[in-house]
Amino acid sequence: MYEDESTAIKAYSARLTELRKCLNVDATKADIAAIEREMTASNFWDDVEAAQKVMQRLKLLKSFIASPDELEREIEDAGVLAELAQSENDESMAAELANLAKGLGEKLDRLEITSLFTDPRDSKAAIINIHPGRGGTESCDWAQMLYRMITRCCERHEFAVEVVDYQEGDEAGLKSATIIADGPFAYGNLKSEAGVHRLVRISPFDANKRRHTSFAAIEVVPQVDEDVDIELNEDEIVMQVFRSSGPGGQKVNKTSSAVRLTHTPTGIVVACQMERSQHRNRATAMQMLKAKLWDIEMQKKEVERLALREGQQDVAWGSQIRSYTLHPYQLIKDHRTDTETGNVDRVLDGDLDLFISAYLKWNLQRKGRN
């Protein structure tokens, strides 16, 4: 009795040992100790801005090792519990041990995803914009479904979410929404969702119950530090002020403090309505604009690098990344990795780990890394 659970828990322990080596946990702990020694210096806070950056790095490093350490303790406790159940031949603990082993396996899977974060930007907060394609109400409703999927994914990962901008659709759904997700490796987890998402279903807005195809796009860029060197000419930025709108009840400001910025050379548009202060909304919008311009530069460099490696003059970035078919059968397929699942409800409820993991592995392979 309990041999399967006991074997699984021992296997988890071995996997975690190897994973800790890949994550360089011991080296990270040494870095933490060095930073903490640096913080004891009497002049540490003389340069407040520099000190805050050190504190942010310390917070990131501690979050990086917290999960392996916590999981190690949980696996050890589970092993003791399994031995106790075996020695006492206690059948009443069967369900508890089975659920415990399953939960530990899922946490270990999540930790293995973390080991795939090789881009320095992966640790940043993520700025996520969702907007419908052509198709009117149908596409606006699909954009709303994707908005819920992303926010539920953030909840599952315990990311803090700020709704920066939200524009309701005329009849249903949304015209545009922007959120900032902040937490350990928020951008690393969510960057897999950037691109065009395609939905096939029986339209709830069609009285004849016909099948419709809808498109919506998700844009994901990493938040940049304030000191990132991005040249912005104020003469090339057009600012519009409007009243806040969207869901939120009393939290939504009805005065004309919301800000929309248009960068004329690129056509990039950003908006922020989360604060009651027009000045703060503009400052946030400027940070979002910087992030988008910085991401464009990073993508250009990546395209050039891939073109050189593959001997090509151009590397196309595919637009349609994933299809969600709800009728006549249920299937979600990622066109980059060929990963697919029939459990559409779970995915639309924010469980994206299958696609996140597959994307990170595919991206590493595509870049020619081991």
Buried (B, 14 or more C-beta within 10 A) or exposed (E): EBEEBBEBBEEBBEBBEEBBEEBBBEEBBEBBEEBEEEEEEEEBEEEEEEBEEBEEBBEBBBEBBEBBEEBBEBBEEBBEBBEEBBEEEBEEBEEEBBEBBEEBBEBBEBBBBBBBBEBEBBBBBBBBBBBBBEBBBBBBBBBBBBBBBBBBBBEBBEBEBBBBBBBBBEEBBBBBBBBBBBBBBBBBBBBBBBBBBBBBBEBEEEEEEEEBBBBBBBBBBBBBEEEEEEEEEEEEBEEEEEEBBBEEEEEBBEEEBBBBBBBEEEEBBBBBBBBEEBEBBBBBBBBBBBBBBBBEEBEEEBBEEBEEEEEEEEBEEEEEBBBBBBEEEBBBBBBBBEBBBEEBEEBBBBBBBBBBBBBBBBBBEBEEEE
